């Protein structure tokens, strides 16, 4: 497992992500142009996220929400800023395509725990923090077992289970389940939320 984690997994990431980005580039370009128009010249969303061992990198995704604010200059709630086209690209997972760049650069893997917000780092329990023992992924075990429709505690439980059971067989299974989820989207958000609720800290 260690040999696969340290060497083979990274090699497979490159073998898959480079050709995938080339094949998907026309779709990448069309989506970027549409979002450039819809989001007033801002097709991409950049944010600092923690990677393997908590090392910070700049994650890139397609921008699915506009920057509209209320009268006091505060950003409107997510559900009010999520655009119609943004909903579509989230449902079809097209917003994840730019992260292939993060994979190629070695900051992410195709499969692993999703990279979350930097401000969550001090809120994890020691057990939950183990999710950072591997590179974060575009998709992962938690994403194919509920995605954003499950609780934070369940999500982290699945992430750590993945870290402890990482293998070529498991990654292959996650990849196949991910393709199935793309064809039949579900678990995109929790009930009553446009996106995942804010994590406020471990229960224990």
N, C-alpha and C positions, 0 to 999 in steps of 0.2 A: 504493500500500500504506500509506503514512504517513497519508493522509487517512482511509482506512478505519480504521486503528488508533487514530487520535486522536479521531475524531468519529463515524463511522458505527457502529463496533462498540459503543460505549457506548449509542448511541441504540437499537440493536437489542436490547441487553441489557435495557433498560427496557421496550421494546415487548413482549418475550417474557416476562420474569420477573414483571412486575406481574400480567398476566392469569393466568399459570401459578400464581402463589401463591394468587390468589383461587379458581381452579378446584380446586386441591389442598388448600385450607384444611380441608374436612371430613376428608380423609384425614390431614392434619397434626394435627388436633385429636384424632381417634381414636387415632392412634399415640402422641401425647403422653400421653393418659390411660392407655393400656396400660403405657407405660414408667414413668409416675408410680407406678403400682401395683407393677410388677416391680422397679423400682430404688429403692424406699423414698423416694419423693417427689422423685427426681431424673431427670426425663425428658430433660434436655438436657446436652450436653457442651460446655463453653466452653474455648477455649485460644487463647493468643496465637500468631499466625502472621505471617510476613513476607509483605507484599504487593508491589506494584509498587515498584521501587527500594529494596526492603528495608524499607519502612515497615510497622510492626507494627500489626495490627488483631486484634480478638477474633472468631475463627471460632466459629460455632455449628452443632452437629450433634445428631442424636438420640443419646442415650447407649446404646451397645450392650453395654457391659461394666459389671458391678457393682463395688463397692469392697471386696470381701472381701480380708482380709489373713491372713497366717500368724500363728503364735503370737508371733512377734517383732515384729508390727505392720507387716510389709512386705507390700505389695500382691502378691497371687498372680500367676503368669504370665498373659499375655493369654488363652491358650487355656482357662484355668480360670475366668476371669472373664467370658468371652463367654457371654451368656445365650442360651437357645434362641430367644427372640423376636429377640434381637440378631442372631443368625446369619441369621434370615429377612430382617430389614430391610436387612442388609448385602448379602445375595444379590440382593435386589430393588432395591437402591440407594435405599430409602426414607429412609435415614439422611441423605441429601444434601439433602432438601427444605428444612430450615431455612436452608441456605446461600443460598437465594433472597433472604433478608433481606440477607445480605452483598452480593449482586449489586445489589439495589435501592439500597443505601446507597453503592455505588460502590467498595467495598473489594475486590470480586471481579468476574469476568466469568463468563458462562455457560461459556465455553471458554477454556482457557489451562493452563499448567503447574499442577499441584496445589500448594496452599500446604503446605509442610512445617514442621518444627519450627524454632523460633528458634535453638536450639542448633546447628543444622546450618550456619548462616550462615558461621562462620569455617572450616568444613571443606571448602567448595567450592573447586575450582580456579577460576581466573579465567574459564575457558570455561564451566564449569558454572554459575557465578554469573550468567551472562547470562539465565538463565531468569527472573530478576526484572526484566527490561526491560519486561515486560508485566504486566497484572493476572493474578493466579492465577485458575484456573477450577474450576468444579464438575466438568467433564470436560475431557479434553484429548487430544492426539495420543498421549501415552504410555499413557493409560487405554484407548484403543481398539486399542492395539498390544501388549497383554500385561498392562496394569494392574500388579498387585502380583506377578505371576508372573515378571517379568523382573528383571534385576540393576539395582542403583542406577545403574551406569555407563551401561547401555543406556537407562534411563529418562531420565537427564539429557541424553543424546545426542539423544533424541527431543524433549525439551523445547526444547533450543536450536534444533533443526531447525525446530520450530514457530515460534519467535521470528523466524527468518530467512525463513520462507515464509508468514507470516500473511497471510490473504486471506479474502474472503467465501466464495470457492469452497472453501477448505480448511476453514473453520469449518462450512460447510454439510455437508461430507463427514463431519466429526467428529460433528456432531449426529446424522446418520443412522446412523452406525456405533454411536453410544452407545445409540440406541433399540434397535438390533439386539442389543447386549450386555445390555440390560435384559431383553429377551425371552428370551435364551439366555445366562445369566450364566456367565462363565469368567474365570480369572485373578484371582480375589478375593484369594488369598494364595499365597505361595510354599510349596512342598512342605515339610511339617514345621513350618510356622508358621501361627498363627491370624491374624496380621497381618504387615505388611512388617517384615523385620528392621531393626535399628537401623543407620543410616548412620554409618560410622566414619571417613569422610574419603575424598578423592579418591585414586585409585591413583597418579596422577602427582604 
